Amino acid sequence: MTEIEKVVHQFEFKQKIGLYLGPALALIILIFFDLDPANPLVTRTAAIAILMAVWWITEAIPIAATALIPVVLFPLFGVMSGKDVAPIYFNNVIFLFIGGFIIALAMQKWNLHRRIALKIMLLIGVSPKKMLLGFMVATAFLSMWISNTATTMMMIPIVLAVIDKLEDNFGAESIRKFAVGLLIGIAYAASIGGIATLIGTPPNLAFIRIFKIYFPESPEISFASWIMFGLPFSIVFLLIAWQLLVWFFVPRKREFKGDAQIFKEEYRSLGKTKFEEKVVLVVFAAVALLWIFRQNISIGNVTIPGWSNLFPENSFIDDGTVAMTMALLFFLIPSRSKGKGPLMDWHTAVKLPWGIVILFGGGFALAAGFEHSGLSTWLGGNLAAFSQFSPLLIIITVCLMMTFLTELTSNTATTQMILPILASLSVAIKINPLMLMIPATLSASCAFMLPVATPPNAIIFGSGRVTVHQLARTGILLNLAGVVIITLAIYLLGGYVFDIDPGQFPNWAFLQ
């Protein structure tokens, strides 16, 4: 049995166990536990949450299907009415995701993403270290705007073409180790790059919505404020990952040097920049600028007014409004290619990952159920004992828990499962909720050890050139580095970007 077959077999066994374990645990809670005698909804919601958690962790059924459970069980168990649950599945955060993904699909349709990636790699250089950095920077940049999976799938053929050329020139044995480094590099960069923006990875968007469900009076976390925090974090983390891979996989001696001609030929094969690519690039740049400058930006004593102030009800405009406005332009602007119609057609747009959209909705519904049933308050009361521990220790524990849990589970589902608990915990121990919820969100994207941890890891493992041992050896070090960097970031950057004072509990943080 090959390594890939072993992983698949273990995964199927986990699914079978989860299928029966989830309902069994839910029934045990319903029959034998009465968490709050004065409020039976607490026990019922806890049972539903346990069922969803087990099925999400084991993927007993598709995770998007599990996300639909609140639509059925919340009304049946009296937690929330059907008409209250249904709208939760479609909101402004969902439209931010849809709009951002349509823009990403337009980039892919007209091959702009490939042109950007090759240009970055040509600019950085072709020595082994620079080549690895070039692939990682290109992957991370694209992953800020395009899904991690799509970015990795796009980069894989380019990487394999380079590896094949190097093998022809220097021999397979000479570059075997370096080839592994290149493949692992794009997988890691895809995960790290996605952290930088709100639309880069699903856990970021899940956090934004769940945070607002629990703390509606809190200041808005916009695209601009997130990128001010996420981009420096991603840059530092990417450089550390690159240095780690250089240490493990780049030969100390100059045994070979890459050939820039490979990249030039790939770039030349794209032909001249087409009209459609130019328009997509302009819209892409415009949406990024509109996101960044939507609200006022204060730099010291200077305030740059946001463009939304031009409208009478500027609070009505959010990042989702911007995303959908610019996405709709692609359906209006005609292509100059014969028979191609507009820049975006519905046949392409429906390639949106609708399963992720439903998964978002399920997480938001679960968070709303926690709040509506009183389970959040119950959790807060029972978690108050954690107040005796220092915030630093709690943050490190949260980071470690999320990082290693998402090695085996869906990062989006796990984020949506854990964030409501952390919201309750933060209120119980009187710590700014952002100090726990942001580290948990970032940690969900920092699983680097196992093939099943993330789609990028699975894709490079599927190439047959990377072993579980090679992935785990570098991954565990990067996992631990992530815990340290996330903890430092929330203390050093959090105060500046999100106005976090570790010693102060904000007024908006009392559960509504």
FENDA-V709086 format. One record per helix or strand. SS is the DSSP state (H for helix, E for strand). FROM is the first residue (numbers start at 0). LEN is the number of residues. If there is no record, write none. Layout:
[[SS:FROM:LEN] [SS:FROM:LEN]]
//
This chain:
[[H:2:30] [H:39:19] [H:62:4] [H:68:8] [H:81:8] [H:91:18] [H:111:13] [H:127:16] [H:147:23] [H:171:23] [H:201:13] [H:222:27] [H:259:9] [H:274:18] [E:296:3] [E:301:3] [H:306:4] [H:313:3] [H:318:14] [E:333:1] [E:341:1] [H:345:4] [H:353:20] [H:374:8] [H:383:5] [H:390:15] [H:410:18] [H:433:10] [H:454:7] [H:467:25] [H:493:5] [H:506:3]]
//
